[in-house]
Amino acid sequence: MMEDRIRTTYRKALNMALREAMQRDQRVFLMGEDVGRYGGSFAVSKGLLDEFGEERVRDTPLSESGFVGAGIGAALNGMLPIVEIMTCNFSLLALDQILNNAATLRYMSGGQLSVPLVIRMASGAGLQLAGQHSHSFEGWYANIPGIRVVTPATLEDARGMLWTALMDPDPVIIFENMPLYNLEGELAADAGPVDIDRALVRRSGEEITLVTYGGSLHKTLQAAERLGDEGVSAEVIDLRTLRPLDMATVLSSLEKTHRLVVVDEGWKSGSLAAEVMARVMEQAFYELDAPIERVCSVEVPMPYARHLEQAAIPQVDAICAAALRTVKRHV
């Protein structure tokens, strides 16, 4: 029997996840800027205020440090808060709370305190929101011990990662790539929580491994399709969780393909891509038949003009070119 499937969007899948979490546990509540009456800056929380009321869907002042701190306090006192930060650029205003409090309290209390806090934030470029709203700080946050960083790139992960994150006794940051909000597709009607411990092979291949996450996944899959048309069999790995990294899946693929390209919307210097490359060099250097390539964003503040914005972030052509260079080095 075929499973029932529904046609939906990434945005609506996130909304379903929020609604289900609030229905399942009275301790779950949502707060952030414009999450209530406005329905969320990206319409993710639309309808939740009417259903759950102002106690559980709380509009906050424009003070990221203040409401993230309130979320930490609520988590310490047994609640399961979901804090929405409008874009990851604004999360820097709460970095002290995230780094010095949420991430450290378990360690500084000798394991006596848990902070089951989920922070959702939008990231990524492609909507012409310029340099103060469009960057990708996933790699920055993946540098912080004490938190988990997840990057849902599919409808299933948008629907399923939230509840799993809420069940984690430590803070979890969910990065939602802004151009994905309008992504359409089919989702199982009974879709539910998903594993957030492992990367997934999104496309099998034999000659080269393409590793990516978040908004770059779909471009990387398009690149793999195009490479296939040119006779190059590419495997695509979606990291999904950036801290802790599931390197076992990456290394298993590399044992088969012996070539690697990492696609990362962050800046190249000090990037998540650099960390993946370093771990491969430490753990699997002799599996490589060619130097590793990476495709990252140009190291400039994100431009507003659409043609410059598109030129600044990884695109299918650049991914294909990197892959072909890697394969040809071996020929």
N, C-alpha and C positions, 0 to 999 in steps of 0.2 A: 504494500500500500504506500502510495506517495504521501510524504508529509505535507500538511497544509502550509502554504507560504503566503506572505503578504507583501505587497509592494509598498515600500516606504523609503525614507531618507535617513541619512546619518543623524540629522538634527532630531527627527522624530524617534529614532532608536534611543538616543540619549534621553529624550523626554520620557519614553517608556521605562527606561532604567531608573530614572529618578522617581517616577510614580510607584513603580513596584517596590523600591526600597522603602519608601515612606509608608506604603501599605503594609509591608511585612514587619516593620519594627517601629514602634512609637518613639523610640529614641532618636530616629533619623530626622534631621531637619536641614533645611537649605537656607543659606544666607549669602548676601553679596549685593553689589550695586545693581539695581534695576531688575532683580530676579523675581519680584512680586508683581506689582501692578503693571509694569511694562512687559512682563513675560520673558525677561532676559534680553541682554543686548543682542544675542543671536537667536532669540525666540526658542531657546532650549527649555525654559521653564514655563512656557505658556500654558495657562489653565491650572497650574498647581496651586496658586493662591486661592482660587475659588473652591478647589476641592479640599485643601488641607488647612486653610486659614492662616492668619498673620502670625500665630505662635510658631508655626512650622515652616513658613516661607517668609523670611524676614528681609525686607529692604534695609540696607545699611547706609550710613554716611559714606562720603568719598574719602575713606581712611583705611587703606589696605592693612596697614600695621595694626590698627584698632580692631577690625573685624576678624583678621586672622588670629590675633591674640585672643579674642573672645572665643573663637573656635577651639583653640588649644585648651583654654580653660574649661570649656564645655566637655571636650573629650576626656580631660583629666577627671571630670566628675561624672563619668559614666554615660554621657550622651554619644551619639554617632553623627557628628556634624559634617555636612558637605558645604565647603566654602567655595564660592565662585569668584575668581578674579577675572575681570573683563578681558584683559590680554596679558600675556606673560611679561610684557614690558612693565606693566604696572605692578607686577609681583615684586619688583626690586624694592618697592617702598615697604614691603613686608619681609624683606630678606632677613632682617635681624630676628624676627619672630620664627621664621622657618628654620634658619640655620642654627641660631643660638638657643632656641627653646624647643620647638617641635622635634627636631632631629636629635637633640642631645639629652632630653630629660630621662629616657630609659637608662642611658649609660651613667648619667650623673646621679641617679637615684639608686644605683646598684640593682636595677631590674624591678624596683618597687612600683614604678609609674609606667603606665601605657598611655599613648596618645593616638587613639584610633580616629585620626582626622583624615578626611579626603579633601584635597584642594584641586578643583578643576580650573584650568585656564586655557584660553585660546592662544594659539601660536601660529607662526608661519605667514608667508607673503602670498600675494596673488589677488588681493582685493583692493589694491591701491589705497592702503591706509597709511602708507609712508613710514618714516623711521621711528616713530614713537609707538606704533601699534602692530608691527609686522615681523618682528624678529623671532628667531627660534633658539630658545634658551634651554632646550631639553638636555643638551650636553653639559651645560653649566650645573644644572640641578643633579644630574647623574654623578657629579663629582662629590656629592655630600653624603657621608656615611650617616645611617640612621633613618633614611627615608627610602621609599620605593618610587621609581619613576616609570610610568606606563604610557604608551602612545597608541591608542586604538586607531587603526587605519581602515577597518572594515565595519560594515553594519553589525556583524556578529559581536565584534569586540566593543563597539560603541554601546551595544545593548547589554553586554555581559560583564564587562570589567568592573563596573561600579560596585555591584554587590560583593564581589570577591574582594575588592579594595576595602570596603567597609568592614569586612570580617578580619582584616589584618590589624593586629594590635599596635602597629606602628604607622606613622604618617605615610600616605600615598598621594603622589601628585599625578594627576591625569592631564596630559597635554592633548588638546583637541585642535587639530590643524584646521584653520579657518576655511580654506577652500573646500574642505570635505563636508561642511555642513549641508550643502545642497546635493551631495552624492546620493544617487538613487540606485535602488536595487531591490532584490528579494531577500526576505528574512523569514526564517521558520516561525510560524505563529506561536510556537511554544518555546522560542529561544530564551535562554536564561543565562545564569552565571557561567563564566569561562575561566579557564586556568590562566594565571598571569605569571607563571614561573618559567615558561618555555617559549622560545622563538618557534616560528613555524615556517616550513618550506611551502611557499605559495605557488611555486612552479618548479617542476623537476627539470634538471638539465645535466649534461655530461661534461661540458668543456670549460665552463667558467661559472663562478659563483658571484652573484650580485647581492650584496647585503645592504639593507636599508630599513627605514621605519617611518611611521606617520604619513604625512602628506606625500612623501616621495615614493611610497610603495607603488601607487598606480602608474606613475611615470616609469618606474623601473620595470613593471610588468609590461608596459607598452614597449619599452626598449627591448625586453627579452623577446617579445613577439616579432619585432622588426629584425633582431639578430637571427631569429630562427629562419626568417625569409632569406637571410644572407648565408644560411648554412652553419650558423654558430648556435650550439645548444647551450642555453643559459639557465642556470638554476637561480631562483629568487628566494631570499630569506628575509622574512619580516621579523625584526628583533622583538617588537612588541613591548618588552620591558627592557629599559636601558640601565636600570640599577635594581637588582643585580643582573649583569649581562649573562645570557645563556651562550657561552662560548662553545659548549659541547656541540650544539647544532651547527654552528659555523664551521668548526673544525672537522666535523663529520662530512660536511659538504666538500670542504677543501681537500680531504683525502681522496675524493672522487674526481674533482675537476682540476685541482692544482693551480688554479688561477683565481684572482679575487679583485673585485671592484667594490668599493664602499661608497654609497650615495647618502649624503647627509646635508640637510638644508641649513645646518649651522655653518658658521665661518670656519675656514680650514684650520687656522691657528688654534691649538688647544682643543680641537673638536672631538666629538664622540667618534668620528671616523678615525681620528688619530689614535684613540684608545683601542679600537678594534684592531687596527693595523699593528700596534705595539704588542698586543696580546698574541696575535698570530705569529709575529716575529719571535716572541719568547717561547711559544708552545709548539709551533709547527713550521719553523723556517724551512726545513728540508722537504716539506710537502710542496713548496712553491716552485713552479716552473718558469715564473716570470715575476718581475716586480709588481707589487700591489699598486693599483691606481685608486684615486678617490675623486669624487665629484662633489664639490661643496659650493656654498654661496660665495659670491665675490665679496672681498673684505671691504665693504663700504656700508654706511648707513643705508637702510632700504630706501630706494628711490620711490617717488610718487608716480612719475610718468610711467604708463603701463609698459611701453617698450623697454624702458630701462629696468623696471621691476622684473620683467620676464627674463631679461638678460642677466640679472644678478643672482638668480636662483637656479638650481639644477633642472635641466630639461632633457627630454628624450634624446635629442641629437647628441648632447654632451655625454650622456651615459653610454650610448652606442659607440661613440668615438673612443671613449676610454676602454670599453670592452674589446673593441677591435684592435687597439694598440697592444693590449695585453696578450691577446691570442696571437697576433702577428709576431710579437717578440719571440714566441716559441717556435714559429714556423721556420 
